[in-house]
C-alpha cells in the first residue's frame, strides 16, 4: 500500500506534472486547489495520462476551518507537496498583503497539522528568487540569501524560515525546500502544460503565444546587460525533470536516510541561457519565426541566475535530462493544442 500524498495547487503548472509523476510511481494522490490560477480541465488531463483520477478538494487554504476539516477527513495523509501560492512578482508589489496571507498563512495551517503526526514529510515549492543577484555563478545552496526584491520573493524566504524553525522543534517532521530556477515545457502527451491566466509573467508562454498569433510581438527587456549578447541569462528546466525531482525528494524523506530533518536543494540544469538564445532555440526547434523587439529594462530583473546542481545530483541522485530545444518544442505543441481548443 503506497502512501497517500497531498499536493496543494495540484492543478497548476508544476503541480499537475508532479501529480502525474507521483501516480506513475504508485502514490495515491489527493489534490487541493481553489482554481484561482488553474482549471478543473487539468484533472481530466491527469486522468487521461495516468488512467487514475486523483481525489480532488476545492479548498481555499486561507480558510483555517476548511484545512482542519480536510485533515480530519484525510487523516492518513503522511506527505505533502506544497505548491499552492500566488507567484506574480509585479502583483506582489502592488498587493503585498494578499501575498503574505496567501503564501504564509496557508503554509502555517498545513504545518500545524503535520507537526502533530507521528511522522510526516513535507516538500516546499521554493524559488531561486531567494538568492537575488548572487555574488558568484553558478549559484549553490550555500550562497547568501539576499534581501528580497519583492513581497513574492520575501514569502519564499520567510516560508523556508518557518519550515526550518518548525523542523527544529518537531523531529517527527521531515522537510525539503526545493529552490527551482525557470520551469518551462509541457507533458509530451500535450494533455497538461502551462496555462497562464491573462498576460503571461514568464518568457516561454509569451514566446509561444506570440508565435501562434495571440500576441503581436515579444518584448525583450534590455540588451545592455553585461552578458554575451546583452540580454538576461536564466536557467530553464523542463517541467518533466522538475516533477521527477519532487518525487525523488519525497522518496528520500520517506526512506528516512537524511542527516537532518530539513534540507534545501537547487533544481536547474546547471546551464544559463540568454533571452536571445531561448528565442533562437525556439525558432530552431519549431521552425517558427518570432516577432520580437528590444525594449527598456524591466525593474527588478537581475542580470543572470543559473544553478549549481551538484548537491541535487549527488544527494538526490537526480539530474535534469531534457534539453532546452526539447522543452521549447513541447511548450509549442501544448500551445497549438490550447489554441485549437479555444478556436
C-alpha positions as a Python dict, from the first residue, in 0.01 Angstrom:
ca = {
    (1, 'X'): (0, 0, 0),
    (2, 'X'): (162, 322, -116),
    (3, 'X'): (141, 638, 92),
    (4, 'X'): (-128, 900, 44),
    (5, 'X'): (20, 1233, -62),
    (6, 'X'): (-149, 1573, -56),
    (7, 'X'): (-50, 1802, -342),
    (8, 'X'): (-167, 2160, -286),
    (9, 'X'): (-201, 2363, -604),
    (10, 'X'): (-205, 2027, -780),
    (11, 'X'): (-392, 2156, -1086),
    (12, 'X'): (-132, 2426, -1151),
    (13, 'X'): (158, 2402, -1396),
    (14, 'X'): (425, 2228, -1188),
    (15, 'X'): (170, 2071, -951),
    (16, 'X'): (-16, 1882, -1225),
    (17, 'X'): (305, 1737, -1374),
    (18, 'X'): (413, 1630, -1024),
    (19, 'X'): (76, 1460, -961),
    (20, 'X'): (131, 1258, -1281),
    (21, 'X'): (484, 1162, -1172),
    (22, 'X'): (359, 1058, -825),
    (23, 'X'): (75, 846, -963),
    (24, 'X'): (311, 679, -1208),
    (25, 'X'): (527, 582, -909),
    (26, 'X'): (224, 425, -736),
    (27, 'X'): (147, 701, -485),
    (28, 'X'): (-216, 777, -400),
    (29, 'X'): (-273, 1150, -454),
    (30, 'X'): (-520, 1399, -311),
    (31, 'X'): (-523, 1743, -473),
    (32, 'X'): (-624, 2068, -306),
    (33, 'X'): (-673, 2360, -544),
    (34, 'X'): (-904, 2662, -527),
    (35, 'X'): (-891, 2708, -907),
    (36, 'X'): (-787, 3074, -869),
    (37, 'X'): (-499, 3025, -1115),
    (38, 'X'): (-583, 2690, -1273),
    (39, 'X'): (-862, 2500, -1447),
    (40, 'X'): (-1067, 2194, -1346),
    (41, 'X'): (-998, 2063, -1700),
    (42, 'X'): (-646, 1977, -1584),
    (43, 'X'): (-795, 1695, -1373),
    (44, 'X'): (-917, 1527, -1692),
    (45, 'X'): (-569, 1568, -1845),
    (46, 'X'): (-405, 1399, -1546),
    (47, 'X'): (-659, 1115, -1565),
    (48, 'X'): (-602, 1067, -1937),
    (49, 'X'): (-225, 1035, -1890),
    (50, 'X'): (-227, 806, -1584),
    (51, 'X'): (-567, 632, -1615),
    (52, 'X'): (-621, 730, -1250),
    (53, 'X'): (-837, 1018, -1128),
    (54, 'X'): (-680, 1168, -815),
    (55, 'X'): (-911, 1275, -534),
    (56, 'X'): (-982, 1646, -559),
    (57, 'X'): (-1090, 1901, -298),
    (58, 'X'): (-1175, 2259, -398),
    (59, 'X'): (-1047, 2435, -85),
    (60, 'X'): (-905, 2781, -20),
    (61, 'X'): (-620, 2708, 221),
    (62, 'X'): (-659, 3051, 381),
    (63, 'X'): (-975, 2912, 540),
    (64, 'X'): (-835, 2752, 855),
    (65, 'X'): (-1159, 2570, 933),
    (66, 'X'): (-1159, 2409, 588),
    (67, 'X'): (-797, 2299, 638),
    (68, 'X'): (-889, 2145, 976),
    (69, 'X'): (-1181, 1959, 816),
    (70, 'X'): (-957, 1833, 536),
    (71, 'X'): (-704, 1679, 777),
    (72, 'X'): (-986, 1520, 977),
    (73, 'X'): (-1123, 1361, 662),
    (74, 'X'): (-783, 1257, 527),
    (75, 'X'): (-605, 1163, 848),
    (76, 'X'): (-394, 908, 657),
    (77, 'X'): (-205, 1176, 458),
    (78, 'X'): (160, 1148, 562),
    (79, 'X'): (325, 1353, 293),
    (80, 'X'): (253, 1698, 148),
    (81, 'X'): (397, 1872, -158),
    (82, 'X'): (302, 2236, -119),
    (83, 'X'): (273, 2435, -443),
    (84, 'X'): (-33, 2648, -363),
    (85, 'X'): (84, 3011, -363),
    (86, 'X'): (48, 3336, -555),
    (87, 'X'): (351, 3387, -776),
    (88, 'X'): (338, 3706, -985),
    (89, 'X'): (622, 3938, -881),
    (90, 'X'): (455, 4256, -1010),
    (91, 'X'): (122, 4177, -844),
    (92, 'X'): (300, 4110, -514),
    (93, 'X'): (448, 4460, -521),
    (94, 'X'): (101, 4609, -580),
    (95, 'X'): (-79, 4386, -328),
    (96, 'X'): (169, 4267, -63),
    (97, 'X'): (-91, 4172, 198),
    (98, 'X'): (-259, 3929, -42),
    (99, 'X'): (78, 3759, -93),
    (100, 'X'): (168, 3743, 276),
    (101, 'X'): (-174, 3599, 362),
    (102, 'X'): (-193, 3356, 72),
    (103, 'X'): (165, 3231, 80),
    (104, 'X'): (234, 3226, 456),
    (105, 'X'): (-89, 3162, 648),
    (106, 'X'): (-164, 2862, 427),
    (107, 'X'): (183, 2719, 493),
    (108, 'X'): (139, 2765, 869),
    (109, 'X'): (-202, 2593, 874),
    (110, 'X'): (-63, 2286, 696),
    (111, 'X'): (248, 2264, 916),
    (112, 'X'): (32, 2289, 1230),
    (113, 'X'): (-137, 1963, 1125),
    (114, 'X'): (176, 1782, 1007),
    (115, 'X'): (365, 1867, 1328),
    (116, 'X'): (102, 1672, 1527),
    (117, 'X'): (154, 1350, 1332),
    (118, 'X'): (383, 1067, 1446),
    (119, 'X'): (576, 1116, 1125),
    (120, 'X'): (519, 1345, 828),
    (121, 'X'): (704, 1455, 517),
    (122, 'X'): (686, 1798, 358),
    (123, 'X'): (820, 1933, 28),
    (124, 'X'): (812, 2310, -18),
    (125, 'X'): (796, 2476, -356),
    (126, 'X'): (1063, 2744, -315),
    (127, 'X'): (1249, 2950, -570),
    (128, 'X'): (1589, 3075, -681),
    (129, 'X'): (1450, 3426, -614),
    (130, 'X'): (1574, 3376, -256),
    (131, 'X'): (1929, 3438, -385),
    (132, 'X'): (1856, 3769, -561),
    (133, 'X'): (2155, 3869, -777),
    (134, 'X'): (2406, 3618, -647),
    (135, 'X'): (2768, 3722, -583),
    (136, 'X'): (2901, 3436, -796),
    (137, 'X'): (2773, 3192, -1058),
    (138, 'X'): (2667, 2915, -1073),
    (139, 'X'): (2462, 2950, -752),
    (140, 'X'): (2497, 2680, -489),
    (141, 'X'): (2283, 2620, -181),
    (142, 'X'): (2531, 2799, 46),
    (143, 'X'): (2501, 3127, -143),
    (144, 'X'): (2382, 3408, 86),
    (145, 'X'): (2010, 3481, 94),
    (146, 'X'): (1984, 3841, -25),
    (147, 'X'): (1719, 4093, 75),
    (148, 'X'): (1413, 4004, -130),
    (149, 'X'): (1337, 4219, -435),
    (150, 'X'): (959, 4171, -398),
    (151, 'X'): (696, 4057, -146),
    (152, 'X'): (667, 3735, -352),
    (153, 'X'): (1039, 3663, -307),
    (154, 'X'): (1011, 3755, 59),
    (155, 'X'): (731, 3498, 112),
    (156, 'X'): (964, 3226, -19),
    (157, 'X'): (1244, 3335, 218),
    (158, 'X'): (1010, 3360, 519),
    (159, 'X'): (841, 3032, 418),
    (160, 'X'): (1175, 2850, 429),
    (161, 'X'): (1250, 3002, 772),
    (162, 'X'): (910, 2893, 906),
    (163, 'X'): (970, 2534, 790),
    (164, 'X'): (1326, 2526, 927),
    (165, 'X'): (1215, 2658, 1268),
    (166, 'X'): (926, 2410, 1281),
    (167, 'X'): (1152, 2114, 1194),
    (168, 'X'): (1390, 2218, 1474),
    (169, 'X'): (1127, 2154, 1742),
    (170, 'X'): (938, 1871, 1567),
    (171, 'X'): (1178, 1585, 1488),
    (172, 'X'): (876, 1386, 1363),
    (173, 'X'): (854, 1627, 1067),
    (174, 'X'): (1099, 1597, 776),
    (175, 'X'): (1107, 1867, 511),
    (176, 'X'): (1290, 1973, 197),
    (177, 'X'): (1274, 2312, 25),
    (178, 'X'): (1328, 2287, -350),
    (179, 'X'): (1461, 2610, -497),
    (180, 'X'): (1384, 2596, -863),
    (181, 'X'): (1506, 2807, -1141),
    (182, 'X'): (1286, 2861, -1453),
    (183, 'X'): (1039, 2580, -1526),
    (184, 'X'): (922, 2552, -1889),
    (185, 'X'): (772, 2297, -2128),
    (186, 'X'): (477, 2059, -2111),
    (187, 'X'): (393, 1690, -2079),
    (188, 'X'): (479, 1506, -2406),
    (189, 'X'): (116, 1388, -2431),
    (190, 'X'): (5, 1757, -2453),
    (191, 'X'): (-269, 1669, -2203),
    (192, 'X'): (-127, 1918, -1947),
    (193, 'X'): (101, 2222, -1969),
    (194, 'X'): (139, 2583, -1861),
    (195, 'X'): (-191, 2775, -1867),
    (196, 'X'): (-123, 3138, -1772),
    (197, 'X'): (-433, 3339, -1691),
    (198, 'X'): (-422, 3683, -1854),
    (199, 'X'): (-86, 3822, -1967),
    (200, 'X'): (193, 3566, -1910),
    (201, 'X'): (452, 3659, -1646),
    (202, 'X'): (715, 3425, -1791),
    (203, 'X'): (918, 3429, -2111),
    (204, 'X'): (823, 3096, -2272),
    (205, 'X'): (441, 3129, -2269),
    (206, 'X'): (491, 3479, -2409),
    (207, 'X'): (705, 3329, -2687),
    (208, 'X'): (451, 3058, -2773),
    (209, 'X'): (155, 3299, -2760),
    (210, 'X'): (342, 3537, -2992),
    (211, 'X'): (431, 3255, -3232),
    (212, 'X'): (68, 3143, -3256),
    (213, 'X'): (-60, 3499, -3308),
    (214, 'X'): (-225, 3570, -2972),
    (215, 'X'): (28, 3847, -2914),
    (216, 'X'): (166, 4088, -3171),
    (217, 'X'): (529, 4064, -3068),
    (218, 'X'): (758, 3964, -2786),
    (219, 'X'): (928, 4235, -2580),
    (220, 'X'): (1289, 4163, -2484),
    (221, 'X'): (1357, 4370, -2174),
    (222, 'X'): (1701, 4524, -2224),
    (223, 'X'): (2002, 4430, -2434),
    (224, 'X'): (2262, 4624, -2236),
    (225, 'X'): (2327, 4374, -1958),
    (226, 'X'): (2688, 4258, -1904),
    (227, 'X'): (2626, 3925, -2082),
    (228, 'X'): (2749, 3782, -2415),
    (229, 'X'): (2454, 3924, -2613),
    (230, 'X'): (2334, 4189, -2364),
    (231, 'X'): (2016, 4002, -2259),
    (232, 'X'): (1939, 3842, -1921),
    (233, 'X'): (2051, 3487, -1851),
    (234, 'X'): (1837, 3225, -1675),
    (235, 'X'): (1845, 2850, -1610),
    (236, 'X'): (1548, 2694, -1794),
    (237, 'X'): (1443, 2350, -1670),
    (238, 'X'): (1190, 2117, -1831),
    (239, 'X'): (885, 2073, -1607),
    (240, 'X'): (910, 1694, -1652),
    (241, 'X'): (1256, 1697, -1491),
    (242, 'X'): (1123, 1919, -1214),
    (243, 'X'): (826, 1690, -1143),
    (244, 'X'): (1057, 1390, -1117),
    (245, 'X'): (1275, 1578, -864),
    (246, 'X'): (976, 1626, -631),
    (247, 'X'): (908, 1252, -631),
    (248, 'X'): (1275, 1170, -568),
    (249, 'X'): (1293, 1424, -282),
    (250, 'X'): (976, 1281, -125),
    (251, 'X'): (1111, 927, -150),
    (252, 'X'): (1432, 1037, 19),
    (253, 'X'): (1233, 1180, 313),
    (254, 'X'): (1020, 865, 337),
    (255, 'X'): (1326, 640, 338),
    (256, 'X'): (1444, 832, 645),
    (257, 'X'): (1811, 830, 546),
    (258, 'X'): (1873, 1205, 573),
    (259, 'X'): (2135, 1351, 806),
    (260, 'X'): (1896, 1627, 910),
    (261, 'X'): (1516, 1663, 907),
    (262, 'X'): (1543, 1982, 700),
    (263, 'X'): (1738, 2042, 378),
    (264, 'X'): (1739, 2259, 66),
    (265, 'X'): (1822, 2175, -295),
    (266, 'X'): (1863, 2378, -613),
    (267, 'X'): (1679, 2240, -915),
    (268, 'X'): (1803, 2356, -1252),
    (269, 'X'): (2007, 2234, -1547),
    (270, 'X'): (2330, 2399, -1432),
    (271, 'X'): (2342, 2597, -1756),
    (272, 'X'): (2232, 2954, -1826),
    (273, 'X'): (2071, 3071, -2149),
    (274, 'X'): (2013, 3431, -2255),
    (275, 'X'): (1674, 3555, -2374),
    (276, 'X'): (1804, 3575, -2732),
    (277, 'X'): (1940, 3218, -2707),
    (278, 'X'): (1595, 3098, -2596),
    (279, 'X'): (1435, 3275, -2893),
    (280, 'X'): (1693, 3118, -3126),
    (281, 'X'): (1634, 2773, -2973),
    (282, 'X'): (1257, 2812, -3014),
    (283, 'X'): (1291, 2910, -3380),
    (284, 'X'): (1531, 2623, -3444),
    (285, 'X'): (1328, 2352, -3270),
    (286, 'X'): (986, 2457, -3408),
    (287, 'X'): (1067, 2617, -3742),
    (288, 'X'): (858, 2922, -3640),
    (289, 'X'): (991, 3275, -3689),
    (290, 'X'): (929, 3503, -3392),
    (291, 'X'): (847, 3873, -3399),
    (292, 'X'): (1031, 4047, -3115),
    (293, 'X'): (1165, 4389, -3027),
    (294, 'X'): (1419, 4516, -2775),
    (295, 'X'): (1262, 4747, -2515),
    (296, 'X'): (1387, 4910, -2194),
    (297, 'X'): (1498, 4702, -1899),
    (298, 'X'): (1228, 4585, -1660),
    (299, 'X'): (1256, 4692, -1298),
    (300, 'X'): (1367, 4417, -1061),
    (301, 'X'): (1527, 4193, -1327),
    (302, 'X'): (1865, 4054, -1231),
    (303, 'X'): (2143, 4003, -1486),
    (304, 'X'): (2200, 3629, -1454),
    (305, 'X'): (2099, 3328, -1247),
    (306, 'X'): (2179, 2962, -1304),
    (307, 'X'): (2214, 2669, -1067),
    (308, 'X'): (2499, 2470, -931),
    (309, 'X'): (2321, 2133, -929),
    (310, 'X'): (2593, 1918, -770),
    (311, 'X'): (2404, 1872, -443),
    (312, 'X'): (2082, 1750, -608),
    (313, 'X'): (2286, 1533, -847),
    (314, 'X'): (2479, 1359, -570),
    (315, 'X'): (2242, 1356, -269),
    (316, 'X'): (1912, 1302, -451),
    (317, 'X'): (2070, 1114, -741),
    (318, 'X'): (1869, 1339, -974),
    (319, 'X'): (1969, 1539, -1276),
    (320, 'X'): (1788, 1731, -1549),
    (321, 'X'): (1774, 1519, -1864),
    (322, 'X'): (1582, 1728, -2118),
    (323, 'X'): (1741, 1991, -2344),
    (324, 'X'): (1623, 2348, -2398),
    (325, 'X'): (1516, 2256, -2753),
    (326, 'X'): (1305, 1965, -2624),
    (327, 'X'): (1141, 2182, -2359),
    (328, 'X'): (1054, 2457, -2608),
    (329, 'X'): (925, 2209, -2864),
    (330, 'X'): (692, 2058, -2602),
    (331, 'X'): (573, 2408, -2499),
    (332, 'X'): (494, 2484, -2863),
    (333, 'X'): (297, 2159, -2912),
    (334, 'X'): (98, 2242, -2599),
    (335, 'X'): (29, 2599, -2719),
    (336, 'X'): (-102, 2467, -3053),
    (337, 'X'): (-337, 2230, -2872),
    (338, 'X'): (-468, 2505, -2640),
    (339, 'X'): (-517, 2738, -2938),
    (340, 'X'): (-709, 2469, -3131),
    (341, 'X'): (-936, 2413, -2829),
    (342, 'X'): (-1005, 2786, -2794),
    (343, 'X'): (-1069, 2832, -3167),
}
